[in-house]
């Protein structure tokens, strides 16, 4: 009886170890990744931009998805809209105030499967304001590159209200609208490399 119980306990321990070892660590490859955004301009069009300096870690457990996590840091000074004057304004205290708030961070609290897609819920911190956001994403799979490294691909999107983070600068228009919209649509294309 004792031997049987000991064997069951040992088997359970092996299963737990196997579950833990199923989680892999991936580092985001910024060269093959994209963090972009879209904002309404003059009510009638969109301005698009991206951040060029960011890093992050993805813990991926294909067996227990809830054990997976995401941790991303974006350097605000790397904002780029292909217009130097506009980028300078976006870096100023009117918007990101990059001298005072050099980073935007996202740390997931949970990851769930919703239908054919996934959702990462977590805390987005910008200008020292932290809010809960959900990112809907699609897992594109994994592949081995020609140099022997394993990579994963993810595409995702979310939206935030910039007013929630204290980014409130605007100009009223004669037609009753405003120069800059409040909703910021964020699109993500991530390629990450599995760590040994």
Secondary structure, DSSP 8 states (H G I E B T S, - for coil): -HHHHHHHHHHHHHHHHHHHHTEEEEEE-GGG-EEEEEEEETTTEEEEEEES-EEEEEEEESS-GGG-EEEEEEEGGGEE-S-HHHHHHHHSTTTT-TTT--EEEEEEEEEEEETTEEEEEEEEEETTEEEEEEEEEEEEEEEE-TTS-EEEEEEEEEEEEGGGGT-----B-TTS-BSEEEEEEEEEEEEEEE--
